[in-house]
Amino acid sequence: MSQHHLLLLFFGGFRPSAPPGSILNSQIQIPNVLPVAGRLLVGELALLALAALMLLLLRARRRRRSTSAPLPATTVPILKSPDDRLHFRLDRLTGAGLVIGRGRHGVDLKIDESVPHADTVSERHARIYHDPTCGYVVIEDLGSTNGIFINGRRAPRKNLLKDGWVVGLGEVTLTYRDGESDTGPLD
């Protein structure tokens, strides 16, 4: 059976006793399936199928990006100091997230002046939020003087947070806990 016959079988328009003229010069007639297209060359049909597949894949990819992975409902992430002097519940990470710093205004998580090395924390030091594009919790430096550190290393402006990682705001250290064994890489 030829390629043309297989295509016609696939579209339901071929019978072995088909009248002459159903296949003409490498063209197939698909009157019931594609009435607008009429006669199509085999190559054109393949291109049409490929274009439709690519369109479906692009739509699925957009849907996947637009939906964010929700935070686990059972565990509320926390930031806490090694001596438990500071303990912050991170329960409002969606949207703008939470700003941490020494400031009196525009700060959600305040580092008190009595904490050792509090003077190394800027007034609006960092923002912690749930990033809907990757689905994970991220810390972002807000242009602080002394930067942010993750596990003792100076971090870029934005950095993913994983359970058990030590976050340094200047010289103040806090441990991030979310109860997840691995939160994955940041895209």
Secondary structure, 3 states (H helix, E strand, C coil): CCHHHHHHHHHCCCCCCCCCCCEECCEEECCCCCCCCCEEEHHHHHHHHHHHHHHHHHHHHHHHHHCCCCCCCCCCCEEECCCCCCEEECCCCCCCCEEEECCCCCCCEECCCCCCCHHHCCCCCEEEEEECCCCEEEEEECCCCCCEEECCEECCCEEECCCCCEEEECCEEEEEECCCCCCCCCC
